[in-house]
Amino acid sequence: MGRVRSPHPYGHRKFITMSDGATSTFDLFEPLAEHCVGDDITMVICPGIANHSEKQYIRTFVDYAQKNGYRCAVLNHLGALPNIELTSPRMFTYGCTWEFGAMVNYIKKTYPLTQLVVVGFSLGGNIVCKYLGETQANQEKVLCCVSVCQGYSALRAQETFMQWDQCRRFYNFLMADNMKKIILSHRQALFGDHVKKPQSLEDTDLSRLYTATSLMQIDDNVMRKFHGYNSLKEYYEEESCMRYLHRIYVPLMLVNAADDPLVHESLLTIPKSLSEKRENVMFVLPLHGGHLGFFEGSVLFPEPLTWMDKLVVEYANAICQWERNKSQCSDTEQVEADLE
């Protein structure tokens, strides 16, 4: 009910042709006010699994960020938009950073003076953290990163996704059913006779897709084969951000909820341990919030603007202020040194 009254921010859709022929899209939203530090700041946003800029929680967050002076670029996961056809035999996967990287590079080239705030929700949190950790160059111009409600390790999460506590197995089934519908809507682009498919992707995989009842079955039969992984274990190990987190040096805030039905409590030892070892990492764990919920207000009719939206923007504002004060202090010290 909290999503019923979500705002409808106005943006422009951008198209990028990838090296393999895929057409990546993202939506660009200009700021609606001056930023609190007066600088040009762009939030580069990666949504959750099979999501895009038109989802209610993304619209709400973008609207709030715009009103706080941020330009927003929101990735539309490859294959997620129903009105955008696939132009190569590939769609988004758990940890592929190609499309997100292309969007970031477009922003850096188009707005050479802008600084970046990186934001990822759920699966998007895995992608943005993996992207930043893949190479030091990806952290250039990045002020900070925020990840909300991700699970950090798909390999460790797969066992918990088959458990029934907090209805996790049921959620797994629903998400798998949604993924099947998306994949099958692109059946011709992915499995057609004219398509040059990955060697490991066979026609029998389409048959297995129809009977899949979990995300793991879909990942094993279809998704891992887009990138040539030999096994589900290899796919999950290579595509999870857990092995990249220690390479992130910009301020990093990892947000989860203790009652998240999708992220088992055993997975939360990963961000907790990292925050204890690294000064640049903050781990935020409220007791309530669910999965990308964090609603405030009345029980039946909560406010569209959530605690999550406000937390991310306030953290970004604080980092921007800190960077501004740090640069001013450096300038003052340099002047004093020159006078001496």
C-alpha positions as CSV (number, residue, x, y, z in Angstrom):
1,M,0.0,0.0,0.0
2,G,3.0,2.3,0.5
3,R,3.7,2.1,-3.2
4,V,0.3,3.2,-4.4
5,R,1.0,6.9,-4.2
6,S,4.5,6.7,-5.7
7,P,5.6,9.8,-7.6
8,H,6.3,9.8,-11.4
9,P,9.6,11.6,-12.0
10,Y,10.2,12.7,-15.6
11,G,13.4,11.5,-17.3
12,H,15.0,10.8,-20.7
13,R,15.8,7.2,-21.9
14,K,19.3,6.7,-23.2
15,F,20.4,3.7,-25.4
16,I,23.9,2.3,-25.5
17,T,25.0,-0.4,-28.0
18,M,27.3,-2.9,-26.3
19,S,30.3,-4.6,-27.9
20,D,28.3,-7.9,-28.3
21,G,25.4,-6.2,-30.0
22,A,23.2,-5.9,-26.9
23,T,21.3,-2.7,-26.4
24,S,21.5,-1.4,-22.9
25,T,19.2,1.4,-21.7
26,F,19.1,3.7,-18.7
27,D,16.9,6.6,-17.7
28,L,18.4,10.0,-16.9
29,F,16.7,12.4,-14.4
30,E,18.0,16.0,-13.9
31,P,18.1,17.6,-10.4
32,L,15.1,19.7,-9.4
33,A,17.0,21.8,-6.8
34,E,20.5,23.0,-6.0
35,H,22.6,20.5,-4.1
36,C,23.4,21.3,-0.5
37,V,27.1,21.8,-1.3
38,G,26.4,23.5,-4.7
39,D,28.3,20.8,-6.7
40,D,27.3,18.7,-9.6
41,I,26.6,15.2,-8.2
42,T,25.1,12.3,-10.1
43,M,23.6,9.2,-8.4
44,V,24.2,6.1,-10.6
45,I,21.6,3.6,-9.5
46,C,21.3,-0.1,-10.1
47,P,17.8,-1.7,-9.3
48,G,17.0,-5.1,-7.9
49,I,16.5,-8.4,-9.9
50,A,14.5,-7.9,-13.1
51,N,13.7,-4.3,-12.1
52,H,14.0,-1.0,-13.9
53,S,13.4,2.8,-13.6
54,E,9.6,2.4,-13.7
55,K,9.4,0.4,-10.5
56,Q,7.6,2.2,-7.7
57,Y,10.5,2.1,-5.2
58,I,12.9,3.4,-7.8
59,R,10.5,6.2,-8.7
60,T,10.1,7.3,-5.1
61,F,13.8,7.3,-4.5
62,V,14.7,9.2,-7.7
63,D,12.0,11.8,-6.9
64,Y,13.5,12.4,-3.5
65,A,17.1,12.5,-4.7
66,Q,16.1,15.0,-7.5
67,K,14.5,17.3,-4.9
68,N,17.8,17.2,-3.0
69,G,19.9,18.3,-5.9
70,Y,21.0,15.0,-7.4
71,R,21.0,14.0,-11.0
72,C,20.0,10.4,-11.3
73,A,20.9,7.7,-13.8
74,V,19.0,4.5,-13.4
75,L,20.0,1.3,-15.2
76,N,17.2,-0.8,-16.8
77,H,18.4,-4.4,-16.5
78,L,18.9,-6.0,-19.9
79,G,15.6,-7.7,-20.8
80,A,13.6,-6.3,-17.9
81,L,11.6,-3.6,-19.8
82,P,8.7,-5.3,-21.6
83,N,8.8,-2.8,-24.5
84,I,12.5,-3.1,-25.2
85,E,13.6,-6.0,-27.4
86,L,16.8,-7.9,-26.8
87,T,19.3,-7.4,-29.7
88,S,21.7,-10.1,-28.7
89,P,21.3,-13.6,-27.1
90,R,22.0,-12.3,-23.6
91,M,20.1,-10.7,-20.7
92,F,21.0,-9.4,-17.3
93,T,22.7,-11.8,-14.8
94,Y,23.4,-11.9,-11.1
95,G,26.8,-10.2,-11.3
96,C,27.4,-8.9,-14.8
97,T,28.7,-5.3,-14.6
98,W,28.9,-4.5,-18.3
99,E,25.7,-2.4,-18.6
100,F,26.2,-0.6,-15.4
101,G,29.8,0.2,-16.4
102,A,28.6,1.5,-19.7
103,M,26.1,3.8,-18.0
104,V,28.8,5.1,-15.6
105,N,31.2,5.8,-18.5
106,Y,28.5,7.7,-20.4
107,I,27.9,9.9,-17.3
108,K,31.6,10.6,-16.8
109,K,32.0,11.5,-20.5
110,T,28.8,13.6,-20.8
111,Y,29.3,15.4,-17.4
112,P,33.1,15.7,-17.0
113,L,32.8,17.8,-13.8
114,T,30.3,15.6,-12.0
115,Q,31.0,13.4,-9.0
116,L,29.3,10.1,-8.5
117,V,27.3,8.5,-5.7
118,V,26.8,4.8,-6.5
119,V,23.6,3.1,-5.2
120,G,22.5,-0.5,-5.6
121,F,19.3,-2.1,-4.4
122,S,19.2,-5.9,-3.7
123,L,20.8,-7.6,-6.7
124,G,21.9,-4.2,-7.8
125,G,23.9,-3.9,-4.6
126,N,25.9,-6.9,-5.6
127,I,26.5,-5.5,-9.1
128,V,27.7,-2.0,-7.9
129,C,30.0,-3.4,-5.2
130,K,31.5,-5.9,-7.7
131,Y,31.9,-3.1,-10.3
132,L,33.8,-0.9,-7.9
133,G,36.0,-3.7,-6.7
134,E,36.9,-5.0,-10.2
135,T,39.4,-2.3,-10.9
136,Q,40.7,0.8,-9.1
137,A,39.8,2.9,-12.1
138,N,36.1,2.3,-11.5
139,Q,36.3,4.2,-8.2
140,E,37.5,7.4,-9.9
141,K,35.2,10.3,-9.3
142,V,33.1,8.2,-6.8
143,L,32.3,9.9,-3.6
144,C,30.7,6.9,-1.9
145,C,28.7,3.8,-2.4
146,V,25.5,2.5,-0.8
147,S,24.2,-1.0,-1.0
148,V,20.7,-1.9,0.3
149,C,19.4,-5.4,1.1
150,Q,21.8,-7.5,-0.9
151,G,22.9,-11.0,0.1
152,Y,26.7,-10.7,-0.6
153,S,27.3,-14.4,-1.6
154,A,25.0,-16.3,-3.9
155,L,26.9,-19.5,-3.1
156,R,26.1,-19.2,0.6
157,A,22.6,-17.9,0.0
158,Q,21.4,-20.8,-2.3
159,E,21.0,-23.2,0.6
160,T,18.9,-20.7,2.6
161,F,16.7,-20.0,-0.4
162,M,15.4,-23.5,-0.1
163,Q,14.3,-23.1,3.5
164,W,10.7,-22.4,4.5
165,D,11.3,-20.0,7.5
166,Q,10.0,-16.5,6.8
167,C,8.4,-18.0,3.6
168,R,11.8,-17.8,1.8
169,R,11.1,-20.9,-0.3
170,F,7.8,-19.3,-1.4
171,Y,9.5,-16.0,-2.4
172,N,12.1,-18.1,-4.3
173,F,9.3,-19.7,-6.3
174,L,7.6,-16.3,-7.0
175,M,10.9,-14.7,-8.2
176,A,11.7,-17.8,-10.3
177,D,8.2,-17.6,-11.9
178,N,8.8,-13.9,-12.7
179,M,12.2,-14.7,-14.2
180,K,10.7,-17.5,-16.4
181,K,8.1,-15.1,-17.8
182,I,10.8,-12.5,-18.6
183,I,13.1,-15.1,-20.3
184,L,10.2,-16.6,-22.2
185,S,9.1,-13.2,-23.4
186,H,12.5,-13.0,-25.1
187,R,12.3,-16.6,-26.4
188,Q,13.1,-15.8,-30.0
189,A,16.1,-13.5,-29.2
190,L,17.6,-16.1,-26.8
191,F,16.7,-19.5,-28.2
192,G,15.6,-18.8,-31.8
193,D,17.0,-20.9,-34.7
194,H,18.7,-17.8,-36.2
195,V,20.4,-16.9,-33.0
196,K,24.1,-17.6,-32.4
197,K,23.7,-19.0,-28.9
198,P,26.6,-19.7,-26.4
199,Q,27.9,-23.2,-27.1
200,S,26.8,-24.5,-23.7
201,L,23.2,-23.3,-24.2
202,E,21.1,-26.0,-25.7
203,D,17.5,-26.4,-26.8
204,T,16.9,-28.8,-23.9
205,D,17.7,-25.9,-21.5
206,L,14.4,-24.3,-22.6
207,S,12.5,-27.4,-21.7
208,R,14.1,-27.4,-18.2
209,L,13.2,-23.7,-17.8
210,Y,9.5,-24.5,-18.1
211,T,9.7,-26.9,-15.1
212,A,12.1,-24.7,-12.9
213,T,10.7,-23.8,-9.5
214,S,13.7,-21.9,-8.1
215,L,16.1,-19.2,-9.1
216,M,19.0,-21.7,-8.7
217,Q,17.5,-24.0,-11.3
218,I,17.1,-21.1,-13.8
219,D,20.7,-19.9,-13.1
220,D,22.0,-23.4,-13.6
221,N,20.1,-24.2,-16.8
222,V,20.2,-20.8,-18.5
223,M,21.8,-17.7,-16.8
224,R,25.3,-19.1,-16.1
225,K,25.6,-20.2,-19.7
226,F,25.3,-16.6,-21.0
227,H,28.9,-16.1,-19.7
228,G,30.2,-19.6,-20.2
229,Y,30.5,-20.8,-16.7
230,N,31.0,-24.5,-16.3
231,S,29.0,-24.9,-13.1
232,L,26.5,-23.1,-10.9
233,K,29.2,-23.1,-8.1
234,E,31.7,-21.3,-10.4
235,Y,29.0,-18.9,-11.6
236,Y,28.0,-17.9,-8.0
237,E,31.6,-17.7,-6.8
238,E,32.8,-15.4,-9.7
239,E,29.7,-13.2,-9.9
240,S,29.3,-12.5,-6.1
241,C,30.7,-9.2,-4.8
242,M,32.0,-10.9,-1.6
243,R,35.5,-11.4,-3.2
244,Y,35.6,-7.7,-4.3
245,L,34.4,-5.9,-1.2
246,H,37.9,-5.6,0.3
247,R,39.1,-3.8,-2.8
248,I,36.6,-0.9,-2.3
249,Y,38.4,2.2,-0.8
250,V,35.7,4.8,-1.1
251,P,33.2,5.3,1.8
252,L,30.8,2.3,1.7
253,M,27.5,1.9,3.5
254,L,26.0,-1.6,3.6
255,V,22.3,-1.6,4.7
256,N,20.3,-4.7,5.6
257,A,17.3,-5.4,7.8
258,A,17.3,-8.1,10.5
259,D,13.8,-9.2,9.4
260,D,14.5,-9.4,5.6
261,P,12.8,-12.6,4.4
262,L,15.2,-13.0,1.5
263,V,18.6,-12.4,3.2
264,H,19.2,-15.0,5.9
265,E,20.9,-13.8,9.1
266,S,23.9,-16.1,8.4
267,L,24.8,-13.9,5.4
268,L,25.0,-10.8,7.6
269,T,28.3,-11.9,9.1
270,I,29.9,-10.8,5.8
271,P,29.2,-7.0,6.1
272,K,29.6,-7.1,9.9
273,S,33.1,-8.6,9.6
274,L,34.0,-6.2,6.8
275,S,32.9,-3.1,8.8
276,E,34.9,-4.2,11.8
277,K,38.1,-4.4,9.7
278,R,37.7,-1.5,7.3
279,E,37.4,2.2,8.4
280,N,35.6,3.1,5.2
281,V,32.8,0.6,5.7
282,M,29.6,1.2,7.7
283,F,27.2,-1.6,8.3
284,V,23.6,-0.5,9.1
285,L,21.2,-3.2,10.5
286,P,17.8,-2.0,11.8
287,L,15.5,-4.6,13.3
288,H,12.7,-4.0,10.8
289,G,12.5,-3.1,7.2
290,G,11.9,-6.3,5.3
291,H,13.3,-6.5,1.8
292,L,13.4,-2.9,0.4
293,G,10.5,-1.9,2.6
294,F,11.5,0.4,5.5
295,F,8.1,2.0,5.6
296,E,7.1,4.8,8.0
297,G,3.7,6.0,8.9
298,S,0.5,4.1,9.6
299,V,0.3,0.3,9.2
300,L,-2.2,0.1,6.4
301,F,-1.3,3.3,4.6
302,P,2.4,4.0,5.1
303,E,4.1,7.0,3.5
304,P,5.5,6.5,0.0
305,L,8.8,8.1,1.1
306,T,10.6,5.5,3.2
307,W,13.4,5.5,5.8
308,M,15.6,3.8,3.2
309,D,15.2,6.7,0.8
310,K,16.0,9.3,3.4
311,L,19.0,7.3,4.8
312,V,20.7,7.0,1.4
313,V,20.3,10.7,0.6
314,E,21.3,11.9,4.0
315,Y,24.4,9.7,3.9
316,A,25.3,11.0,0.5
317,N,24.8,14.6,1.7
318,A,27.1,13.9,4.7
319,I,29.8,12.5,2.5
320,C,29.5,15.5,0.1
321,Q,29.8,17.9,3.0
322,W,32.8,15.9,4.4
323,E,34.6,16.0,1.0
324,R,33.9,19.8,0.7
325,N,35.3,20.5,4.2
326,K,38.3,18.3,3.6
327,S,39.2,20.1,0.4
328,Q,38.7,23.5,2.1
329,C,41.0,22.4,4.9
330,S,43.6,21.3,2.4
331,D,43.4,24.6,0.6
332,T,43.8,26.5,3.9
333,E,46.8,24.4,4.9
334,Q,48.4,25.1,1.4
335,V,47.9,28.8,1.8
336,E,49.5,28.8,5.3
337,A,52.4,26.8,4.0
338,D,52.9,29.3,1.1
339,L,52.9,32.2,3.6
340,E,55.5,30.5,5.7
